[in-house]
Amino acid sequence: MKNSTMKRGAAALAAVAVVAAAGGCSNKAQDTGSSSAGGGAGEVKTDTGVEGTTINLGVLTDLTGVFAALGKDITNANTMYWKDNKVCDKYDVKLDVQDTGYVPQQGVQLYSGMKDSILAMQQTIGSPINTALAPEYTADKMVNFPSAWAQTLTEIPGTGVVGATYAVEIANGYDYMLKQGLLKEGDTVGHIYFEGEYGANGLAGTKAVAAKKNLKVIEAQIKSTDQDMSSQITQFKAAGVKMVALTVAPTQLASAAAAMVSQGLDVPILGSNPVFAPGLLQGPSADKIKKDLYVASPVSAFDAHPDLLKEYQAAYPDATPSLGVLVGVGMSAIMKQVLDSACDNGDLTHQGVLDAFNGLSKVDTGGVVVPIRGFEKGKSPSLESFILQPADVPGGAKVVQDAFEGEFAADIAG
């Protein structure tokens, strides 16, 4: 098997080792030509998305909506990775990057304009947009790595959630909070969550843990456009919550933290991975966030991967790096393994790439992303999560718990 390699500092960090069906490139990949016919010796079959020695991948990201900070870093990391990596040492990868603004209808329209010129989707940000595109991705046999972790996405053929689903992720977060004495069996928790798959899946994790640990849950559903969390925090304080759980965006975290300070609700906060952005540490809620926020995450932090930080800062000196960089590098490294395997099999068609994707198992990205057991329909690809805490460090967070499988993960994972 030929491992993925990254030039410069990221060499040891994002080289994916896939133990099982995803082999590296054989010599026949060096002789390939574009062919629509069945593969004789030295041929690689292709269809849309491969032009000569260039593979085109799609990116539907959020550069202007509620997850813009995350989307920019993930997309920058995708671009950085593919600048220094080829598929089968032959094919360059070109990204068609489009901004959905986190609007599902916009995402559907943009995909319609790109699908006839791409081989796969390197990134689709947001559970609502991935869900809206599920019928088309399925019909087009499109391999896709979502920047989203909803359980429903595991039902889409060819869609590879990069880590544990939100339910498993936040359940691992509860496991950490309970073991650290930050929460006790029988306590009351308040959970603010977005309507839709992201929020619903996070809430499902909370409810699953609550059933096992006799927790009382105060639910507060909001829209992604809601900005003021004061009324929800007032409700939680009146109910005597001992922890606040958040399956929202950074804007809502900032508002919730500010309201907790102003109302004197001095309890810890547990967040799903998209909840935090390092820019929050420059805001008025910074002290509360650094003191009390714990984030269950599918990726590590830069304190564990300093060379990757150096590489990103060299490539994007004006950017403030977030943990989206690790997400972007991890998903790109996994995509490279898929494409290398398809190339080795002599089939860079959509079906060939889908077959290679389905053959992945025991995916290891050198500690950038949690270990992934494979992409089985309806199952969380991983049972593990990191626990991070905000800090005044590059990326805005440090690792306080390495990747681990919590007490509740297996029962929730599907």
N, C-alpha and C positions, 0 to 999 in steps of 0.2 A: 504494500500500500504506500502510496506517495502522499506525504502530509502536506497540507497547505503551508505556505511560507509567507512571511511578511518581511519586507525589507526594513532596514533601520531598527528602531527600538522595539517595534511590536512583534519581532520575530518569535519570541518565546511566549507571547501573550495570547495571540489569537490563532495559532496554528491548530486547526481542528484535527483531532484524532478520532476517527470513526472506526470502532471495533465491530466489524461484521461485514455487511454486504457492500458497503461503499468503498470500492477499491480506488486506487490512484489511476494515473494515465499510463497506458502502455505505449509502446513505440508506434502503434498504428495511428495514434492521435497526431503524431508529427507529420504524417503523410496525408492528412485529411484534405478533402476538397468538398465543396458543397454539393450535395447530391440529393435529389428527390426520390431516387430509387433505392431498393434494398441494398444493404451494404455488402459489397464484395470486400476482399482484403484491402485494407488501407483506406476505406471509405467511411465517412461519417454522414449519416442521414441528417438532413436539416429541413426545417420548414420556416415559418415566419419568425423573425427575430434574429436571424443569423445572416449577415452580409459579408461574404468573404471570410476574413479572420476577425470580424467584430461581432460580438453578441450584444444585443440591445435588451436591457432590463428596464422595467417600469418602476417609478416611485410616485406614489400618491401620498403626499405628506401634508402637514399643517405648518405653514410658514407665517400665517396671519391670524389664526384663531386662538382658542383657549390653550392649546398645547404648542404654540409657536416656538417657545424656547426649546422644548424637547425635540420638536420636529426638525429644527435647524441643526441641532447637534447630531441627531441620528443620520440625517441626510449628509452632513459634512463628513461624518465618519464612513458612511457608505462610499462616498466619493474618494476619500483618502485611501481606503482599503483597495479599491479597484484600480487606483492609479498605479499601485505597486504590485499588482497580482494579475496573472493571466490564467485562463482556463486551459488546462493541459499544456501549459507552457507555450501556447500558440495563439489563443483567442484573447484579444483585448475585450474589455467590457465597457460599454457606454450606457449611461443612465439617462432616461427620459424623466426628468423631475417636474412634477406638476403640484401646485398648491391647491388643496381642497378647502382650506379655511375651516376644516372640521365640519363641513356641510355635506351630508350624504348625497344629495342630489347633484352637487358639484362634482363629487367623486365619481359618480356613475357617468356623468357626461364626459369627464376627462378620460376615463378608462375607455369609453367608446371611441375616442379619438386616437388612442395609442395602441389598442389591443392588436391591430393588424400589423404592427411593426416591432413587437417585443416577444421575447421567448419566455419570460417569467417576470414576476413582480418581486423586486428586491425588498420593497417596503410598502405597506398600506397602513396608514396611521388611523387609529380609532375604531373601536368595536362597532359603532353605528355604520361606518362606511364599509367595513369589511362585511358586515351582515347584509347591507344593501347590495353589495356586489357578489354575494355568494352564488346566486344562480348563474351569473355570467362566468365567474371563475371556474365553476364546475363544468359548464358546457364547453368552455374553451380549454379545459385540461391545463389550467394555469397554476403553476406552483407559486405560492405567495407566502412571504414572511410578514405577518402583521406586527405593527407596533401597537399591540393590544393583546390582552391576556384573558378574554372572556371565554367561559366554558363553551358557549355556542359556537365559537370559531373552530373548535376541535372537530366539529361535525362536518366541516367543509373539506372535501377531498383536495389534497395538495396544499392545504394551509398549515404552516408550521408555527405554532405558538412558541416563542423563544423563551421558554421557562415554564414555571408553574402557572396554572390558571389563577385568576383573582381569588377564587374561593379558597384554594389550597394555600396561596400566598398569604392571605390575611389570617388564615387559620394557623399557619406557622408563626405569624406575628403574635397571635394570642398565646401560643405555646411559650414563646420567649417571654412575654409580659408576665405570664403566670409563674414561670420558673424563676424570674428575677424578683418576684414579690411586688411587682408594679400593679398587679390585679389579683384578686382572690376569688375563689369559688363562691358563688352566690352574690357577687357584686352586680351593680347596675351599670350598663354601658350605654352611651348614646352613639348612634351611627348616622352620619350625614352621607348621603349617596346620590349620585346622578341617576335620573331616570334612564332606562335603557340597559343594555347588556353589561356595561362596565359596572354600574352601580348595583344592579340586581345580583350579579355574580359575587361581588364583594359582600353584599348583605347576606347572601346564602352561606358564605363562610362564617360570618358572625353568628348566624342562627344555628349552624351545625355545632359550633363550639359551645354556644349558649345551652343547647340541649344536653350536652355532656357535662357541663360544669355549672349548671343551674344558674346561669346568668340571666338577668332581666335586661331586655333590649328595648331602648326607646328609639324608634325609627324616625328619620326625617329625610324624605325624598325632596330633591330640588332639581331644577333645570340647569343645564350647563351654562346658561346665560345669567343665572342668579348670582348676585355679587355680595349681598349682605347676609351674613350668617348670625346676626345678633339675636333674632327671635329663636332660632334653633338652640343657641347656647343658653338663652334664658330658660327654655323648656328643659334642657338637660340639667341645669343647676337646680331647678325646682324639683326635679326627680331624684336628685342626689347621686348623679352618675359618678363613678370612680375612674372612668376612662372615656375618652372620645375617640371613635373610629371614623376615618374619613376615606371615602372612595370618590374623590372629586379631583379638581385641578388645583394648581398652585394658588390661583386667585382666591378660591374659597378657603384654602388652608390659611392664607394670610388673614382673611376676614375672621375666621373662626378663632385663630390665635389671639387676635386683637380683642375680640369680644370676651374671650376667656380671661384675659388680663383685666379688662375694664370691669368685668362682673365678679372678679375674684374667684373664678373656677380654677383652682390650682390642682389639676389632675393631668396625667400623661395623655399623649395623643398617639394613636397607631394609624399609620397611613398605608394605603396601597401604593405601588411603586410610582405611578404617574403624579402623585400628589405634591411632590417637592421639586423646586427649581432653585439653584444656588442664588439667583437674584433676590430671593426672599431674605437672605441674610444681610442685605443692605437696607431693609425696610424697618418699619417701627415694631414689627412683631418678632424681630430677629432673636432677641434674648429668650423669649418664650419657646420659639421653635428649636433653638439649640439646646435648651434645657429639657424639653419635654417630648419632642417628636421622635418616634421610632418608625422607620420605614422598612417594610418587608419588600425585598427586591429580588428580581431574577438575575441581577448583575452585581458584581463587586464594586469597588471604588478605587480611585487613583492611588490611595495609600498602598494598595496591594499591587498596583501596576504603574509605577512611576515612569517607565520607558514609554508606555502608551501615551501618557500625559505629555511628555516631551515631544513626541511625534505630532500629536494634535496641535500643540501650541506652535510648533514650527510651521505646520501647514496653515493654521488659522490664527495668526498672532493677535488679531483684534477680537476674537471670540472669547466669551467666558464659558469654559467647558463645564458641561453638566454630565450626569451619569448616562445621558442619552448617547454619549460617545461610545461607551462600552456596549450599549445595546446595538448601535450601528455596526461596530466592528464584529461583534458576535454573530449577528444575523448574516453579515456579508461572508464571514468565514464558513458558516454552515452552507450558504448558497454555493460557495466555491466547491465544497465537497460534493454537493449534489451535481453540479455541472461537470466536475472532473469525472465523476462516476458515469454520468451519461455519455460523456465523450469517450471514455474508456470502453463503454459498451457499444460504441459506434452509432449512437443515436441521440443527436441533439435536436430532435423534434419535441413538440410539447408532450407527446406520449412518452418518449424516451426520458425526458426530464422528470415527469411524474413517476415513472417506474423507479428511477434512481432515488427520488425523494422517499418513496415508500419503502425502499430498502435500508434506510438509515436506522441505526440503533446504537445505543451507548455513545452518544455524541459528547465529546469533551473539548472545550474551547480553552484549555489551559487556565481555567479559573476565572475567565472573563464572565462567562454565563454559567449558571448552575448546570450540573450534569443533566443531560436529557436522555431519557430511556428509549425514545423513539416517538414517532408521530402516529399513534393509533386513534382511529375515529372514536370520538366521545370520551377520550381519556386525557387527563392532564399530562403533558409531555415530561414533566418533572414533578417530583415530590419534595424538592428542596427549595430553600430560599436563603438569601443573606439577610441579615438585619443591619441596617445602617442608621447612623445618627448624624444630623447636621452638625457641621463644624466649620471653623474658619480655615479651610484647607482648599486646594484646587478641586473643583468638582462639587464643593460644598458639603461633602459628607465623608464619614469614615466608617470602616467596618467594625462593628462591635460583636458580631457573631458570624463566623464563616458559614458557608452553605451547609444546611442541615435539614433533615426531615423531622418535622414535629410530630407530636403524638396523634394529631388529628388528620394528617395529610392523606394517608392511605384510604381512610374511610370516605374522604370527600372527592378523591381524584377520579373516580369513575372506573 
